[in-house]
Amino acid sequence: MLRSVFLYLSAADWARKWIVRIGLTRRAVERFVAGDTLADGLEAARRLNQHGMGVSLDHLGESVSDKAGAEQAVQAYLELLDAIRASGVRATVSLKLTQLGLDLDEALCVANLRRILDCARETGGHVTIDMESTAHTDATLRVFHVVRTSYENVGIVIQAYLYRSEADLRALAAEGAFVRLCKGAYKEPPEHAFPDKSDVDANYVHLMKQYLGDEARANGAYLAIATHDETMIAAARAFIEEHDIPYDAFEFQMLYGIRTRLQEQLRDDGFQVVVYVPYGTQWYPYFMRRLAERPANVWFILSNFFRR
């Protein structure tokens, strides 16, 4: 029921106006979204760089409904990449394929992604393709494999709560891909995803070890361990130490505004830490959909609003 409420609110203009006017949600979002503008995103990246953190910038937006919307997203990312180069901030970018027109035409999406990857390659930049719901998993991986044959500066996200992820990771390891491993934040049917948190956690650790293993690393595979779960981080650190995994084979990734002390602790312990920094005017639907995907995030966000 909560999921339905949040999905309704994400598209309700009256709700957006009311919530923005009272300021409650916007104040909460400011903790987790760098701001509305590219300048806001760059400033957040600059601050994080000064504290020894890497950054992945995300221009908020997804599920565009026409070619004009996809073109706007492409232009925003080209502008972002140029701004990263001009500003000197240490940052990569992350994007969603539905933002580039995946739901409209896969060929259009591939063409748009190639334009962004060309720009990123010229500036020495890297692009990570975010994973969306299982309705897009096959298409997202298909697009990734198409562009991967021409571009080495592209990575992909894999979600540990999906049954299929182990097989997907084997294929990605064989080609030495950059993978961001996360647990997954969408509400998925039990035929596609582990329904119990304990099973997701166990699979996350299993997949993490698989992708940090000798075979994957021999192919040049690189893992971004994306989690705020201290148990998962402890398991990763134990495996890394036990198997003497070189620190240039992986990094830890965490979200902007969440568990900053843990981010700093990992940095202080010598690990590379990259913070995922979203920005843009589409914060309201983005934020509400995140709550809709996993209503438990409401309590996580509220608890983190007062925690650093």
C-alpha positions as CSV (number, residue, x, y, z in Angstrom):
1,M,0.0,0.0,0.0
2,L,2.8,2.4,0.9
3,R,4.4,1.7,-2.5
4,S,1.2,2.6,-4.3
5,V,0.9,5.8,-2.3
6,F,4.5,6.9,-3.1
7,L,4.1,6.1,-6.8
8,Y,0.9,8.1,-6.9
9,L,2.5,11.1,-5.2
10,S,5.5,11.0,-7.6
11,A,3.2,11.9,-10.5
12,A,0.7,14.1,-8.7
13,D,1.4,17.8,-9.4
14,W,-0.7,19.0,-6.5
15,A,1.3,16.8,-4.1
16,R,4.6,18.1,-5.5
17,K,3.5,21.7,-5.1
18,W,2.3,21.1,-1.6
19,I,5.3,19.1,-0.4
20,V,7.7,21.6,-1.9
21,R,5.8,24.5,-0.4
22,I,6.0,23.1,3.2
23,G,9.6,22.4,2.6
24,L,9.8,19.1,4.7
25,T,10.7,16.8,1.9
26,R,12.9,19.3,0.2
27,R,14.9,19.7,3.4
28,A,15.3,16.0,3.6
29,V,16.3,15.7,-0.1
30,E,19.0,18.3,0.4
31,R,20.8,15.9,2.5
32,F,20.9,13.3,-0.3
33,V,20.8,15.4,-3.5
34,A,23.6,17.9,-4.1
35,G,21.2,20.5,-5.6
36,D,19.3,21.5,-8.7
37,T,22.1,22.7,-11.0
38,L,25.3,21.4,-12.5
39,A,27.2,23.9,-10.5
40,D,25.7,22.4,-7.3
41,G,26.9,18.9,-8.4
42,L,30.4,20.2,-9.2
43,E,30.6,22.0,-5.9
44,A,29.7,18.8,-4.0
45,A,32.2,16.9,-6.0
46,R,34.9,19.5,-5.3
47,R,34.2,19.3,-1.5
48,L,34.4,15.5,-1.6
49,N,37.6,15.6,-3.6
50,Q,39.1,17.9,-1.0
51,H,38.3,15.2,1.6
52,G,40.0,12.5,-0.4
53,M,36.9,11.0,-2.1
54,G,36.2,10.2,-5.7
55,V,32.8,11.1,-7.1
56,S,30.3,9.7,-9.7
57,L,27.9,12.4,-10.8
58,D,24.3,11.6,-11.8
59,H,22.2,14.1,-13.6
60,L,18.8,13.1,-12.3
61,G,16.2,11.8,-14.8
62,E,14.8,8.6,-16.2
63,S,12.0,7.1,-18.3
64,V,11.8,9.9,-20.9
65,S,8.7,9.8,-23.0
66,D,9.9,11.4,-26.2
67,K,13.0,11.9,-28.3
68,A,13.2,15.5,-27.3
69,G,13.6,14.4,-23.6
70,A,16.3,12.0,-24.5
71,E,18.1,14.7,-26.5
72,Q,17.9,17.0,-23.5
73,A,19.5,14.3,-21.3
74,V,22.3,13.7,-23.8
75,Q,23.1,17.5,-23.9
76,A,23.1,17.6,-20.1
77,Y,25.6,14.8,-19.9
78,L,27.8,16.3,-22.6
79,E,27.7,19.6,-20.7
80,L,28.6,17.7,-17.5
81,L,31.6,15.9,-19.0
82,D,32.9,19.2,-20.4
83,A,32.4,20.8,-17.0
84,I,34.3,18.0,-15.3
85,R,37.2,18.6,-17.6
86,A,37.2,22.3,-17.3
87,S,36.8,22.3,-13.5
88,G,39.4,19.7,-12.8
89,V,37.2,17.8,-10.3
90,R,37.9,14.1,-10.0
91,A,34.6,12.6,-11.1
92,T,33.0,10.0,-13.4
93,V,29.4,10.0,-14.4
94,S,26.4,7.6,-14.0
95,L,23.3,7.5,-16.1
96,K,20.1,5.4,-16.7
97,L,19.4,4.1,-20.2
98,T,15.7,5.0,-20.0
99,Q,16.9,8.6,-19.7
100,L,18.5,8.2,-23.1
101,G,15.3,6.7,-24.7
102,L,15.6,3.0,-24.1
103,D,11.8,2.7,-23.7
104,L,11.4,4.5,-27.1
105,D,13.9,2.8,-29.3
106,E,16.9,0.7,-28.4
107,A,18.8,1.9,-31.4
108,L,18.2,5.5,-30.5
109,C,19.4,4.8,-27.0
110,V,22.6,3.1,-28.2
111,A,23.3,6.1,-30.5
112,N,22.8,8.5,-27.7
113,L,25.0,6.6,-25.4
114,R,27.8,6.5,-28.0
115,R,27.7,10.3,-28.2
116,I,28.2,10.5,-24.4
117,L,30.9,7.8,-24.5
118,D,32.7,9.6,-27.3
119,C,32.8,12.8,-25.3
120,A,33.9,10.9,-22.1
121,R,36.7,9.2,-24.0
122,E,38.0,12.5,-25.4
123,T,38.1,13.9,-21.8
124,G,39.5,10.7,-20.2
125,G,36.1,10.1,-18.4
126,H,34.2,7.0,-17.4
127,V,30.5,6.3,-17.6
128,T,28.6,3.8,-15.5
129,I,25.2,2.5,-16.7
130,D,22.8,2.2,-13.8
131,M,20.6,-0.8,-13.6
132,E,16.8,-0.3,-13.4
133,S,14.0,-2.7,-12.8
134,T,13.9,-6.2,-14.3
135,A,11.7,-4.9,-17.1
136,H,15.0,-3.3,-18.4
137,T,17.7,-5.8,-17.3
138,D,18.0,-7.7,-20.6
139,A,18.0,-4.5,-22.7
140,T,20.4,-2.7,-20.4
141,L,22.9,-5.6,-20.6
142,R,22.4,-5.9,-24.3
143,V,23.2,-2.2,-24.8
144,F,26.2,-2.4,-22.6
145,H,27.6,-5.4,-24.5
146,V,27.0,-3.5,-27.8
147,V,29.0,-0.5,-26.7
148,R,31.6,-2.4,-24.8
149,T,33.0,-3.7,-28.0
150,S,34.1,-0.1,-28.9
151,Y,34.5,1.6,-25.6
152,E,36.5,0.6,-22.6
153,N,35.4,3.6,-20.5
154,V,32.0,2.1,-19.7
155,G,30.8,0.1,-16.7
156,I,27.6,-1.6,-15.6
157,V,25.6,-2.1,-12.4
158,I,24.6,-5.6,-11.2
159,Q,22.0,-6.1,-8.5
160,A,22.7,-8.8,-5.9
161,Y,19.0,-9.5,-5.2
162,L,18.4,-11.0,-8.7
163,Y,18.8,-14.7,-9.2
164,R,20.3,-14.2,-12.6
165,S,23.2,-12.0,-11.4
166,E,25.7,-14.8,-10.8
167,A,25.5,-15.8,-14.5
168,D,25.6,-12.2,-15.6
169,L,28.7,-11.6,-13.5
170,R,30.5,-14.6,-15.0
171,A,29.9,-13.2,-18.5
172,L,31.1,-9.8,-17.4
173,A,34.2,-11.2,-15.7
174,A,35.2,-13.0,-18.9
175,E,35.4,-9.6,-20.7
176,G,37.0,-7.8,-17.8
177,A,34.2,-5.3,-17.2
178,F,33.9,-2.6,-14.7
179,V,31.0,-3.6,-12.4
180,R,29.3,-1.7,-9.6
181,L,27.7,-4.3,-7.3
182,C,24.7,-3.1,-5.3
183,K,21.9,-5.0,-3.5
184,G,19.1,-3.5,-5.6
185,A,16.3,-1.1,-4.7
186,Y,13.3,-2.0,-6.9
187,K,10.3,-4.0,-5.9
188,E,10.6,-7.2,-7.8
189,P,8.5,-10.4,-8.0
190,P,9.8,-13.4,-6.2
191,E,10.4,-15.3,-9.5
192,H,13.2,-12.8,-10.3
193,A,14.6,-11.7,-6.9
194,F,15.4,-13.1,-3.5
195,P,12.5,-12.0,-1.3
196,D,14.4,-12.3,2.0
197,K,17.1,-9.8,3.1
198,S,19.3,-12.5,4.5
199,D,19.4,-14.3,1.1
200,V,20.2,-11.0,-0.6
201,D,23.0,-10.4,1.8
202,A,24.4,-13.8,1.4
203,N,24.3,-13.5,-2.4
204,Y,26.0,-10.1,-2.2
205,V,28.9,-11.5,-0.4
206,H,29.1,-14.5,-2.8
207,L,29.0,-12.3,-5.9
208,M,31.6,-9.9,-4.4
209,K,34.0,-12.7,-3.7
210,Q,33.4,-14.1,-7.2
211,Y,34.2,-10.8,-8.9
212,L,37.3,-10.2,-6.8
213,G,38.6,-13.7,-7.5
214,D,41.8,-14.5,-9.4
215,E,40.0,-15.4,-12.7
216,A,38.0,-12.2,-13.0
217,R,41.0,-10.0,-12.0
218,A,43.2,-11.8,-14.6
219,N,40.8,-10.5,-17.2
220,G,41.1,-7.0,-15.9
221,A,37.8,-6.9,-14.1
222,Y,37.2,-4.1,-11.7
223,L,34.6,-4.1,-8.8
224,A,32.9,-1.2,-7.2
225,I,31.6,-2.5,-3.9
226,A,28.5,-0.3,-3.5
227,T,26.9,-0.7,-0.1
228,H,26.4,1.1,3.2
229,D,25.9,-2.2,5.1
230,E,28.7,-2.6,7.6
231,T,28.4,-6.4,7.5
232,M,28.9,-6.5,3.8
233,I,31.8,-4.1,4.1
234,A,33.4,-6.2,6.8
235,A,33.0,-9.3,4.7
236,A,34.7,-7.5,1.7
237,R,37.5,-6.3,3.8
238,A,38.1,-9.8,5.3
239,F,38.2,-11.4,1.9
240,I,40.5,-8.6,0.5
241,E,42.9,-9.1,3.3
242,E,42.8,-12.9,3.3
243,H,43.5,-13.1,-0.4
244,D,45.8,-10.1,-0.7
245,I,43.6,-8.4,-3.3
246,P,45.4,-5.3,-4.7
247,Y,43.7,-2.1,-3.8
248,D,43.6,-1.0,-7.5
249,A,41.2,-3.9,-8.3
250,F,38.3,-2.4,-6.5
251,E,36.7,0.6,-4.7
252,F,34.0,1.2,-2.2
253,Q,31.0,3.3,-3.4
254,M,28.4,5.0,-1.2
255,L,25.6,7.5,-1.7
256,Y,25.9,11.2,-1.1
257,G,24.9,12.2,2.4
258,I,24.6,8.6,3.8
259,R,27.0,7.2,6.4
260,T,29.7,9.9,5.8
261,R,31.6,8.8,8.9
262,L,31.9,5.3,7.4
263,Q,33.0,6.8,4.1
264,E,35.7,8.7,6.0
265,Q,36.8,5.6,8.0
266,L,37.3,3.6,4.8
267,R,39.2,6.5,3.3
268,D,41.4,6.7,6.4
269,D,42.1,3.0,6.2
270,G,43.6,3.5,2.8
271,F,40.7,2.4,0.5
272,Q,39.5,4.2,-2.5
273,V,36.0,5.6,-1.8
274,V,33.7,7.0,-4.5
275,V,30.5,8.9,-3.6
276,Y,27.5,8.8,-5.9
277,V,26.3,12.4,-6.2
278,P,22.9,13.1,-7.8
279,Y,21.8,16.5,-8.8
280,G,19.1,18.1,-11.0
281,T,15.6,19.5,-11.0
282,Q,14.1,16.1,-11.2
283,W,14.7,15.5,-7.5
284,Y,11.1,15.2,-6.5
285,P,10.0,12.3,-8.7
286,Y,13.4,10.6,-8.2
287,F,13.1,10.9,-4.4
288,M,9.5,9.7,-4.3
289,R,10.2,6.7,-6.6
290,R,13.1,5.7,-4.4
291,L,10.6,5.6,-1.5
292,A,8.1,3.7,-3.6
293,E,10.7,1.1,-4.6
294,R,11.5,0.2,-1.0
295,P,9.3,1.9,1.6
296,A,11.7,0.8,4.3
297,N,14.0,3.6,2.9
298,V,11.6,6.1,4.5
299,W,12.9,5.1,8.0
300,F,16.5,4.8,6.6
301,I,16.3,8.3,5.2
302,L,14.7,9.8,8.4
303,S,17.3,8.1,10.6
304,N,20.1,9.4,8.4
305,F,18.7,12.9,8.4
306,F,20.0,13.3,11.9
307,R,23.0,11.1,11.6
308,R,26.5,11.7,10.1
